[in-house]
Amino acid sequence: MMQGDPGYFGPQSMMWKVNKEITVLFGGARALLMHAAHPLIAAGARQTSFYQRDPWKRLIRTLSLQNSVTFGTKSEADESAHRINKLHEVIKGDDPVSGGYYDALDHEQLLWVHACLQISSIYFYEKTVKQLSTDEKNQYHIENMKSAELVLININKMPQTHEELKKWVIEKSKEKNYLLYTDVAKDVEEIIAGGPVPTHIKPIWPFIAFTAFNTLPKEFKNLYGVKETKFKMILLNFNLKLLKYTRPFLPPFFRLIAPARWAKQRIVKNPNLKFKDKADF
């Protein structure tokens, strides 16, 4: 029986099912590379200088809203979104690199960030846990629209299925100069390739980095100069399958992210537990 607030979704939702897995870190790293490839997203990051000041925290912040909306109470999710929206209000200006105008509250720029994280999360769930049906992926998409709505994305202008969202990202990435290898993209590339990460993550980070780069869609691989070789694909597929087959035998500490384990405690045992107390990985 539930004691604590299950939040917007609860344990039976697709958001919980997918986002609780430790492989969300793989999706987060991949999504960050995709975010940085967009010159206007990069321009906003350049304004805040966040990558240079604390690259690891920037990666975690990519996932923090997803975690708070999925596993926090409704009030905690709302507070997290409000904090991000206030920050986004001042991130705007002319981008000297692309010549475009960046605005962290622009619909398409917000949707790009949202979409890259969603398709990366689903991708790694299917590669490391189990295949999802079309209905399950669309249910995740529908539920995740709540996250989108909280950060002021107009959900009426969003693709209405997961496959349509994925197609939108790929089609946009093929447009001329939609992706650019900027100074920010270079910084993110170096961070993912081997930048500063916490001690407890270091043993698995090389594998996370390897999968993040080598599972990128073609246009992104071209941008970052990732070469496809038969050996790398064999190694990649072998390691992903190994992770998938060993996962059921791992204890929750190694299989589930801390916010998911914390949320279960809040709902079952301690309804007063605050998200910020256990929000790190």
N, C-alpha and C positions, 0 to 999 in steps of 0.2 A: 504493500500500500504506500502511495506517495505521501510524504510529509511536506517536503519543500516545494517551492514554485518550480514547475518544469520548464518555465520560460515559454518562448513562442512555439516550440516544437515538441519537445519531450522525447523520451527514450525510444519510442516506436517509430519516429520519423526517419525519413531518408537522410535528412541533414545530420542527425546523430549517427546513423549507420555509416555514412561515408566519412564525416569529418572527425570521428573519434580515432581513426587509425593513425599510427605513427607515420605512415607513408604520406600524410598530409605535408610533412616536411619536404618530401621529394616534389610534390606538386607546388609548394610555395617557392622553392628554388627555381623551378622551371617557369612559373608564372612571373617571377621577378625579372628573369631574362627577357620574357616577352613584353613586360611593362616597359623596361628600359629601352627596348627597340623602337618604341613609339617616341618620336622626337618631342612631342608636346608634353607627354608624361615625363620624359627626361628633363624638360625645361623646368617643370614644377619642382622636381627633385633637386635640380641645380639651385633653384632659388632658396630652398631650405638648407642646402648643404648637408643633408642628413646622411647621405651615403658616406661622406668623408668623415663626419664626426663619430658616427657609431653604425658601421655597416651591418653588424649582427642585429642590432635593435631594429634597423630598417626592414630586414627580412622578417623578423618576428612581427613587426607592425603590419606587414602585408597580411598576416594570418590573424591578427588580434581581433579585428571586427568579426571575422567569420567565427572565431571561437566564442566571443562574448555573446553574439546573437544566437549561436547554436546552443551553447551550454549555460549561459547566464540566465538570470531571471529577466522578466520583461523590462523591469526598471533598469537593470544593469546594461541590457542591450541598448535601451534607449539612450542612456547616459553616454555609452561608448560612441554611438552614432552621432550624438549631439556634439561631443568633443571633436570628432573628426570633421564634422560639417563646419564648425567654427574655425578650425584650422584652415580648411579649404577656402574659406571666404577671402583670405588675403593672398592666396597663391594664384596669381594671374599676371599676365604681361606679354610683351612682344618677345618672341623667341629669336635671337640673333642667328641661330644655326639654321633653322628651317624657314624662317621668315613668317611663320604662322603665329597665331595668338593662342597662348595656353591659358586655361582657366580650369581650376580644379573642380568647379561646379558645372562645367560643360557636360551635357548629356552624353555625347559620344566618347569623350575622354573618360568619364566615370564608367561607362559601359565597357570600354576596353579593359580597364582594370578588373572589373567584376567578371567579365567573360573569360579572360585568360586564367584567372584563378579557378573558376568553376570547371572549365574543360580540362585543366591540369589535374584537379582533384579527382574528377571522374576517371580520367585516363589512368592514374596510378592506382586507384581503387580496383579497377578492372584488371590491371596487370599484376597486382600483388595480393588481392583478396579473392574476388570472384567477378564473373561477368554479371552485368546488370541488364535487365530487360529494357526495352524501349519505354515501357510504362514507368519503370522504376527511375530511369534517368529523367523522364519528363516530370515525375513527381518531385524529384530533387530540384529540378529547374523551377517548378512552381513554388516550392517552399523557399528556395533561395531568392525568389523575387522579393520576399520580405526584407532580406538583407539589402537588396538593391533599393527598395523603397525607403529604407531608413537612412540611406546616404543620398537621398534626393534624386535618384534615377527615376525618370518617368517610365513606369513599367508598361504603360500603354504603347510606348514606342519601342519596346524591347522585342526581339525575336521570341516567339511564343512556345518554342520547344527547345530541348537541349541540342538537337541536331542542327536546328536553324541558327542557334547561337554559335555553335562551332563553325558552321559554314560562313557566318558573318565575319568571324575573325580571320579565317583563311582568305576569303575574298578581299577583305580590306588589306591584308598583308601583301597581296599581289598588286595593289595599286602603286603607281609610280611614286617613289619617294615617301610612301606612307611609313616605311621603316627606314631608319637611318642609324648608322654606327657613329654615335656622338661620344663626347668625352664621358658622359654619364653611362652610356652602354658599355664603354671600355672599363669604367670603374666597377660596374656590376659584374661584368665578365670576370674580372680579377678577384672580386669578392667570392663569387661562387666557385671559381677555380681553386681557391686555397687561401682566402682571406682569414681574418681573425674570427674564430668561432669559440664558444665556451668549451672548456676541457672535456665535459661529459659528452659532447657531440663529436669531438675530433676523431675518435676511432671509426665512426661510420661516415664522416663527411666526404672522404674521397669517393665513396660509392654514390652518395647523394649527388655530388657534383657531376660524376660521370653520367648518371642517368638523366640529370637535368639537361645537360648539353645534348646528349645523344638521342633523346626522345622529342626534341623540338621539331615542329613542322619544318618542311623544307626551306621555306623563305627565311626563317629565323636561323637555321643552320648556315645558310649562305651568308647571312649578315655577320655571324660570329666566326665564320671560317671553319666550321665544324665539318671535317671530312668523314664521309661514310666509307667504311671498309668492311669487308666480309667478316674479318676477325672481330672487329668492335661490335658488330651486330650479333654475332654468335655469343660473345662474352656478355653483352647486355641482356639478351634473351635468357641465357643460362642463369644469370644472377637474379633476374626478376622471377623466373620460375622457381628457383631455389628459395627465394624469400616467400613466395606464395605457398610452397609446400611445407615450409618449416613454421610459418606463422601460427597455425592452430596449436602448436606445441609450446609456444612462448607464453610466459606469464604475462598478466595484464600490464605490469610495469614496463615491459619491453615492447608491447604490442599496441597500447593505447596511449594517447597524449595525456599529459597531466590535467588539462581542463576537463576532459571527458571523465577521468577517474574522480576528479573533484566533484563534478556535477552529480555523479551517482551518489557520492557521500551526502551531498546536500539534500537530494531528493529522498533518500532512504533513511539516513541517520541524523543529519544535522542541518535542519532547514535554515539556520542562521549563518551558515558558512558563506562568506563573501567571495565573489569571483576573483577579486584582486589578490586574495590570500594564496591562491593556487593557480594563477593564470599563466605562469611560465611553463616552458617545456622541460 
